[in-house]
Amino acid sequence: TPGKVRILHLSDLHVTKDNAKEMQSCIKALEQVEQLQDKDAFDFIAITGDVAQGRCSAGELEKNYECAAEVIRELAFQIWSRPALRRGGKQTRMLDQDWKKRVLIIPGNHDYASMNELETQHDETHRASAGGRPAAQEGSPMAKFTYYINFLRQLLDVNIGTLIDQGLNEFRRYDDLNVSFLLLNTSIMANPLRNNKVHLDRHFVESVGFKME
């Protein structure tokens, strides 16, 4: 509908290597949904936290994010791919690269898992291993989201340096659709003893033109 922005909102996917295949199968079934045959069925996909299942070993967490990326790519393909012809006239479907700009993701408390806060079970001086668990001491603020940041870097077209400087907060404008998004990392104050602490970065919010009372 002209003048309307259509958003597919998802939250708390908690993707793991065990549930990813089932999720992808459900997503593939979307090709049978008539409303999604229109390439413009949705303007954006918004995922608001807990993309992958955290609180697990370092190796498992990394694999969970790899699976989460596959799930999101499959979803984007089902929503935004379009018919195309391969050489020899064989019909296939193609996904435009602009889909990466249309996916909005913010971290949740399960996305908090620091490379610096992972210790091996045998030697606490090591940074991380497949047998690592959250350590007792806190690392630097952005070290808290090492695996999440790597996941974003590999999945989307985002300026990681700027994103880290902004505490994983973002302000995005889409002038063609006359819409803006304020994406806030409310888990920035998470720590090993309390990873569900909610915080809003007042400075960032006000720096992009909003007022907090």
DRENDO-1510 file (C-alpha; in Angstrom, 1 decimal, always signed):
<recs>
REC; n; res; u; v; w
REC; 1; THR; +0.0; +0.0; +0.0 .
REC; 2; PRO; +1.5; +3.4; -0.9 .
REC; 3; GLY; +2.6; +5.4; +2.1 .
REC; 4; LYS; +2.9; +2.3; +4.4 .
REC; 5; VAL; +6.1; +0.6; +5.6 .
REC; 6; ARG; +5.8; -3.1; +6.0 .
REC; 7; ILE; +8.0; -4.7; +8.7 .
REC; 8; LEU; +8.4; -8.4; +9.4 .
REC; 9; HIS; +9.2; -8.3; +13.2 .
REC; 10; LEU; +10.9; -11.3; +14.8 .
REC; 11; SER; +12.4; -11.6; +18.3 .
REC; 12; ASP; +14.1; -14.2; +20.4 .
REC; 13; LEU; +14.9; -16.7; +17.7 .
REC; 14; HIS; +17.5; -18.4; +19.9 .
REC; 15; VAL; +19.0; -20.3; +16.9 .
REC; 16; THR; +21.1; -23.3; +17.6 .
REC; 17; LYS; +22.8; -25.9; +15.4 .
REC; 18; ASP; +20.0; -28.3; +16.5 .
REC; 19; ASN; +16.9; -26.1; +15.6 .
REC; 20; ALA; +18.3; -24.3; +12.6 .
REC; 21; LYS; +17.3; -26.9; +10.0 .
REC; 22; GLU; +13.7; -27.0; +11.3 .
REC; 23; MET; +13.6; -23.2; +11.1 .
REC; 24; GLN; +14.9; -23.2; +7.5 .
REC; 25; SER; +12.3; -25.8; +6.5 .
REC; 26; CYS; +9.5; -23.6; +7.9 .
REC; 27; ILE; +10.9; -20.6; +6.1 .
REC; 28; LYS; +11.0; -22.5; +2.8 .
REC; 29; ALA; +7.4; -23.3; +3.2 .
REC; 30; LEU; +6.7; -19.5; +2.8 .
REC; 31; GLU; +7.1; -19.9; -0.9 .
REC; 32; GLN; +3.6; -21.4; -0.8 .
REC; 33; VAL; +2.2; -18.2; +0.8 .
REC; 34; GLU; +0.5; -16.3; -2.0 .
REC; 35; GLN; +1.0; -12.9; -0.3 .
REC; 36; LEU; +4.8; -13.3; -0.4 .
REC; 37; GLN; +4.9; -13.8; -4.2 .
REC; 38; ASP; +5.0; -10.1; -4.3 .
REC; 39; LYS; +8.7; -9.0; -4.0 .
REC; 40; ASP; +7.5; -6.0; -2.0 .
REC; 41; ALA; +5.5; -7.9; +0.6 .
REC; 42; PHE; +7.8; -6.5; +3.3 .
REC; 43; ASP; +10.1; -3.5; +3.3 .
REC; 44; PHE; +12.2; -4.6; +6.3 .
REC; 45; ILE; +13.0; -7.5; +8.6 .
REC; 46; ALA; +13.4; -6.4; +12.2 .
REC; 47; ILE; +15.0; -8.9; +14.7 .
REC; 48; THR; +14.9; -7.5; +18.2 .
REC; 49; GLY; +17.4; -9.5; +20.2 .
REC; 50; ASP; +18.5; -13.0; +21.2 .
REC; 51; VAL; +19.4; -14.0; +17.6 .
REC; 52; ALA; +21.3; -17.0; +18.7 .
REC; 53; GLN; +21.2; -19.1; +21.9 .
REC; 54; GLY; +23.9; -17.9; +24.3 .
REC; 55; ARG; +25.1; -19.3; +27.6 .
REC; 56; CYS; +27.0; -22.1; +26.0 .
REC; 57; SER; +30.6; -23.0; +25.2 .
REC; 58; ALA; +32.6; -20.7; +22.9 .
REC; 59; GLY; +32.6; -23.3; +20.0 .
REC; 60; GLU; +28.8; -23.9; +20.3 .
REC; 61; LEU; +28.1; -20.1; +20.4 .
REC; 62; GLU; +30.1; -19.5; +17.2 .
REC; 63; LYS; +28.3; -22.3; +15.5 .
REC; 64; ASN; +24.9; -21.0; +16.7 .
REC; 65; TYR; +25.6; -17.6; +15.0 .
REC; 66; GLU; +26.7; -19.3; +11.8 .
REC; 67; CYS; +23.4; -21.1; +11.8 .
REC; 68; ALA; +21.5; -17.9; +12.6 .
REC; 69; ALA; +23.1; -16.2; +9.6 .
REC; 70; GLU; +21.9; -19.1; +7.4 .
REC; 71; VAL; +18.4; -18.8; +8.8 .
REC; 72; ILE; +18.2; -15.1; +8.1 .
REC; 73; ARG; +19.6; -15.4; +4.6 .
REC; 74; GLU; +17.0; -18.1; +3.8 .
REC; 75; LEU; +14.3; -15.7; +5.1 .
REC; 76; ALA; +15.5; -12.8; +3.0 .
REC; 77; PHE; +15.7; -15.1; +0.0 .
REC; 78; GLN; +12.1; -16.2; +0.4 .
REC; 79; ILE; +10.8; -12.7; +0.9 .
REC; 80; TRP; +12.9; -10.7; -1.6 .
REC; 81; SER; +14.3; -13.0; -4.3 .
REC; 82; ARG; +13.1; -12.5; -7.8 .
REC; 83; PRO; +12.9; -14.7; -11.0 .
REC; 84; ALA; +16.0; -14.7; -13.1 .
REC; 85; LEU; +17.4; -16.8; -16.0 .
REC; 86; ARG; +20.6; -18.7; -15.9 .
REC; 87; ARG; +22.7; -19.4; -19.0 .
REC; 88; GLY; +20.9; -21.9; -21.1 .
REC; 89; GLY; +17.6; -20.5; -20.3 .
REC; 90; LYS; +17.1; -22.3; -17.0 .
REC; 91; GLN; +14.9; -20.3; -14.6 .
REC; 92; THR; +16.1; -19.7; -11.1 .
REC; 93; ARG; +15.7; -17.0; -8.4 .
REC; 94; MET; +18.1; -14.2; -7.4 .
REC; 95; LEU; +18.5; -12.1; -4.3 .
REC; 96; ASP; +19.5; -8.5; -4.7 .
REC; 97; GLN; +22.4; -7.3; -2.5 .
REC; 98; ASP; +20.3; -4.5; -1.1 .
REC; 99; TRP; +18.5; -7.0; +1.2 .
REC; 100; LYS; +21.4; -6.5; +3.6 .
REC; 101; LYS; +20.4; -2.9; +4.1 .
REC; 102; ARG; +16.8; -3.9; +4.8 .
REC; 103; VAL; +17.6; -6.2; +7.8 .
REC; 104; LEU; +17.6; -4.5; +11.2 .
REC; 105; ILE; +19.1; -6.4; +14.1 .
REC; 106; ILE; +19.7; -5.4; +17.7 .
REC; 107; PRO; +21.4; -7.5; +20.4 .
REC; 108; GLY; +19.6; -9.1; +23.4 .
REC; 109; ASN; +20.9; -10.4; +26.7 .
REC; 110; HIS; +21.6; -13.9; +25.1 .
REC; 111; ASP; +23.8; -12.1; +22.5 .
REC; 112; TYR; +26.0; -11.0; +25.3 .
REC; 113; ALA; +29.0; -13.3; +25.5 .
REC; 114; SER; +32.5; -11.9; +25.6 .
REC; 115; MET; +35.6; -13.4; +24.0 .
REC; 116; ASN; +37.5; -11.9; +26.9 .
REC; 117; GLU; +35.0; -13.4; +29.4 .
REC; 118; LEU; +35.4; -16.9; +28.1 .
REC; 119; GLU; +38.0; -19.1; +29.9 .
REC; 120; THR; +39.0; -22.7; +29.2 .
REC; 121; GLN; +38.1; -25.3; +31.8 .
REC; 122; HIS; +41.7; -26.2; +32.2 .
REC; 123; ASP; +43.6; -22.9; +32.2 .
REC; 124; GLU; +42.0; -19.5; +32.9 .
REC; 125; THR; +44.8; -17.6; +31.2 .
REC; 126; HIS; +43.5; -18.8; +27.8 .
REC; 127; ARG; +41.0; -16.5; +26.1 .
REC; 128; ALA; +38.6; -19.0; +24.7 .
REC; 129; SER; +38.2; -22.6; +23.5 .
REC; 130; ALA; +35.5; -25.0; +22.5 .
REC; 131; GLY; +35.2; -25.9; +26.2 .
REC; 132; GLY; +35.1; -22.3; +27.4 .
REC; 133; ARG; +32.5; -20.9; +29.8 .
REC; 134; PRO; +31.8; -17.3; +30.9 .
REC; 135; ALA; +34.6; -16.2; +33.2 .
REC; 136; ALA; +34.1; -14.3; +36.4 .
REC; 137; GLN; +35.8; -11.1; +35.4 .
REC; 138; GLU; +34.4; -8.5; +33.0 .
REC; 139; GLY; +36.1; -7.5; +29.8 .
REC; 140; SER; +35.8; -4.2; +27.9 .
REC; 141; PRO; +32.3; -3.1; +26.9 .
REC; 142; MET; +32.6; -4.2; +23.2 .
REC; 143; ALA; +34.3; -7.4; +24.1 .
REC; 144; LYS; +31.0; -8.4; +25.6 .
REC; 145; PHE; +29.6; -8.9; +22.1 .
REC; 146; THR; +32.5; -10.3; +20.2 .
REC; 147; TYR; +30.6; -13.2; +18.7 .
REC; 148; TYR; +27.6; -11.1; +17.9 .
REC; 149; ILE; +29.8; -8.5; +16.2 .
REC; 150; ASN; +31.5; -11.1; +14.0 .
REC; 151; PHE; +28.0; -12.4; +13.1 .
REC; 152; LEU; +26.9; -8.9; +11.9 .
REC; 153; ARG; +30.2; -8.4; +10.0 .
REC; 154; GLN; +29.7; -11.5; +8.0 .
REC; 155; LEU; +26.0; -11.2; +7.5 .
REC; 156; LEU; +25.2; -7.5; +6.8 .
REC; 157; ASP; +26.7; -4.4; +5.1 .
REC; 158; VAL; +27.4; -2.4; +8.3 .
REC; 159; ASN; +30.3; -0.2; +9.3 .
REC; 160; ILE; +31.5; -2.3; +12.2 .
REC; 161; GLY; +33.9; +0.4; +13.5 .
REC; 162; THR; +31.2; +3.0; +13.7 .
REC; 163; LEU; +28.8; +0.5; +15.2 .
REC; 164; ILE; +31.3; -0.4; +18.0 .
REC; 165; ASP; +32.0; +3.3; +18.6 .
REC; 166; GLN; +28.3; +3.8; +19.1 .
REC; 167; GLY; +27.9; +0.9; +21.6 .
REC; 168; LEU; +26.0; -1.2; +19.0 .
REC; 169; ASN; +23.4; +1.5; +18.8 .
REC; 170; GLU; +22.3; +2.7; +15.3 .
REC; 171; PHE; +20.2; +5.4; +13.7 .
REC; 172; ARG; +19.1; +4.6; +10.2 .
REC; 173; ARG; +17.3; +6.8; +7.7 .
REC; 174; TYR; +15.5; +5.6; +4.6 .
REC; 175; ASP; +14.6; +8.7; +2.8 .
REC; 176; ASP; +13.0; +6.9; -0.1 .
REC; 177; LEU; +10.4; +5.4; +2.3 .
REC; 178; ASN; +10.3; +8.4; +4.6 .
REC; 179; VAL; +11.1; +6.3; +7.6 .
REC; 180; SER; +13.9; +6.2; +10.3 .
REC; 181; PHE; +14.8; +3.6; +12.8 .
REC; 182; LEU; +16.5; +4.0; +16.2 .
REC; 183; LEU; +18.2; +0.7; +17.1 .
REC; 184; LEU; +19.3; +0.5; +20.7 .
REC; 185; ASN; +21.5; -2.0; +22.4 .
REC; 186; THR; +19.7; -2.3; +25.8 .
REC; 187; SER; +22.1; -5.0; +27.0 .
REC; 188; ILE; +25.2; -2.8; +26.9 .
REC; 189; MET; +25.5; -2.9; +30.8 .
REC; 190; ALA; +25.3; -6.7; +31.0 .
REC; 191; ASN; +28.0; -8.4; +33.1 .
REC; 192; PRO; +28.9; -11.9; +34.2 .
REC; 193; LEU; +26.7; -11.7; +37.3 .
REC; 194; ARG; +23.7; -10.0; +35.7 .
REC; 195; ASN; +23.2; -10.3; +32.0 .
REC; 196; ASN; +19.6; -9.1; +31.9 .
REC; 197; LYS; +20.3; -5.6; +33.0 .
REC; 198; VAL; +18.5; -3.1; +30.8 .
REC; 199; HIS; +20.1; +0.3; +29.8 .
REC; 200; LEU; +19.3; +3.0; +27.3 .
REC; 201; ASP; +22.2; +5.1; +26.1 .
REC; 202; ARG; +20.8; +8.6; +26.7 .
REC; 203; HIS; +23.8; +10.3; +25.1 .
REC; 204; PHE; +23.4; +8.4; +21.8 .
REC; 205; VAL; +19.6; +8.9; +21.7 .
REC; 206; GLU; +20.0; +12.7; +22.2 .
REC; 207; SER; +23.0; +12.9; +19.8 .
REC; 208; VAL; +20.7; +11.8; +16.9 .
REC; 209; GLY; +18.0; +14.3; +17.7 .
REC; 210; PHE; +15.7; +12.7; +20.2 .
REC; 211; LYS; +14.9; +13.9; +23.7 .
REC; 212; MET; +14.7; +11.7; +26.7 .
REC; 213; GLU; +12.6; +13.0; +29.6 .
</recs>
